[in-house]
Amino acid sequence: MKVKTALLLLCTMALLASSAIPAVAGSHPAPKKRSAPAAPTPASQTDAEKRALTADAAYKSNCLRCHGEPRKYSERAMKTILRHMRVRANMTEEEARLVLEYLTK
């Protein structure tokens, strides 16, 4: 009987100790990292050129790591493909719109 009580007490203490560790570790927030300043863009670029560069970058950062250069499909087919791939690539809606724009241009 004493062994069962001792084991129960030991397990309870271990459980309480393990639940307290994350609380103690989270009490001191990590210092925030400062992001690098954005590179200046030439003043001669139009909004369309900037958007095209952004769309190209969105494709390269989200799609090119698994897929090569894009094939040409209809816009409807691209929307369907992109809807399914967006989840797998963890893309935001804006990134998906940019990639669709890049693929259908």
VENVENHU-V349176 format. One record per residue. N is the residue number from 1. SS is DSSP state (H for helix, E for strand, - for the rest). PSI is psi as a letter, one per 30 degrees, with the letter a starting at -180 (999 if undefined). BURIAL is 1 if it has 24 or more other ideal C-beta (glycine too) atoms within 12 Angstrom, else 0. Layout:
# VENVENHU-V349176
n->N ss->SS psi->PSI burial->BURIAL
n->N ss->SS psi->PSI burial->BURIAL
This chain:
# VENVENHU-V349176
n->1 ss->- psi->e burial->0
n->2 ss->H psi->e burial->0
n->3 ss->H psi->e burial->0
n->4 ss->H psi->e burial->0
n->5 ss->H psi->e burial->0
n->6 ss->H psi->e burial->0
n->7 ss->H psi->e burial->0
n->8 ss->H psi->e burial->0
n->9 ss->H psi->e burial->0
n->10 ss->H psi->e burial->0
n->11 ss->H psi->e burial->0
n->12 ss->H psi->e burial->0
n->13 ss->H psi->e burial->0
n->14 ss->H psi->e burial->0
n->15 ss->H psi->e burial->0
n->16 ss->H psi->e burial->0
n->17 ss->H psi->e burial->0
n->18 ss->H psi->e burial->0
n->19 ss->H psi->f burial->0
n->20 ss->H psi->f burial->0
n->21 ss->H psi->e burial->0
n->22 ss->H psi->e burial->0
n->23 ss->H psi->e burial->0
n->24 ss->H psi->e burial->0
n->25 ss->H psi->e burial->0
n->26 ss->- psi->f burial->0
n->27 ss->- psi->f burial->0
n->28 ss->- psi->j burial->0
n->29 ss->- psi->k burial->0
n->30 ss->- psi->k burial->0
n->31 ss->- psi->k burial->0
n->32 ss->- psi->k burial->0
n->33 ss->- psi->k burial->0
n->34 ss->- psi->k burial->0
n->35 ss->- psi->l burial->0
n->36 ss->- psi->k burial->0
n->37 ss->- psi->k burial->0
n->38 ss->- psi->k burial->0
n->39 ss->- psi->k burial->0
n->40 ss->- psi->k burial->0
n->41 ss->- psi->k burial->0
n->42 ss->- psi->k burial->0
n->43 ss->- psi->f burial->0
n->44 ss->- psi->f burial->0
n->45 ss->- psi->k burial->0
n->46 ss->- psi->l burial->0
n->47 ss->H psi->e burial->0
n->48 ss->H psi->e burial->0
n->49 ss->H psi->e burial->0
n->50 ss->H psi->e burial->0
n->51 ss->H psi->e burial->0
n->52 ss->H psi->e burial->0
n->53 ss->H psi->e burial->0
n->54 ss->H psi->e burial->0
n->55 ss->H psi->e burial->1
n->56 ss->H psi->e burial->0
n->57 ss->H psi->e burial->0
n->58 ss->H psi->e burial->1
n->59 ss->H psi->e burial->1
n->60 ss->H psi->e burial->0
n->61 ss->H psi->f burial->0
n->62 ss->H psi->f burial->1
n->63 ss->- psi->e burial->1
n->64 ss->- psi->f burial->0
n->65 ss->- psi->f burial->0
n->66 ss->- psi->e burial->0
n->67 ss->- psi->l burial->0
n->68 ss->- psi->a burial->0
n->69 ss->- psi->k burial->0
n->70 ss->- psi->k burial->1
n->71 ss->- psi->l burial->0
n->72 ss->- psi->k burial->0
n->73 ss->- psi->l burial->0
n->74 ss->- psi->l burial->0
n->75 ss->H psi->e burial->0
n->76 ss->H psi->e burial->0
n->77 ss->H psi->e burial->0
n->78 ss->H psi->e burial->1
n->79 ss->H psi->e burial->0
n->80 ss->H psi->e burial->0
n->81 ss->H psi->e burial->1
n->82 ss->H psi->e burial->1
n->83 ss->H psi->e burial->0
n->84 ss->H psi->e burial->0
n->85 ss->H psi->f burial->1
n->86 ss->H psi->e burial->1
n->87 ss->H psi->e burial->0
n->88 ss->H psi->e burial->0
n->89 ss->- psi->g burial->0
n->90 ss->- psi->h burial->0
n->91 ss->- psi->k burial->0
n->92 ss->- psi->l burial->0
n->93 ss->H psi->e burial->0
n->94 ss->H psi->e burial->0
n->95 ss->H psi->e burial->1
n->96 ss->H psi->e burial->1
n->97 ss->H psi->e burial->0
n->98 ss->H psi->e burial->1
n->99 ss->H psi->e burial->1
n->100 ss->H psi->e burial->1
n->101 ss->H psi->e burial->1
n->102 ss->H psi->e burial->1
n->103 ss->H psi->f burial->1
n->104 ss->H psi->g burial->0
n->105 ss->- psi->999 burial->0
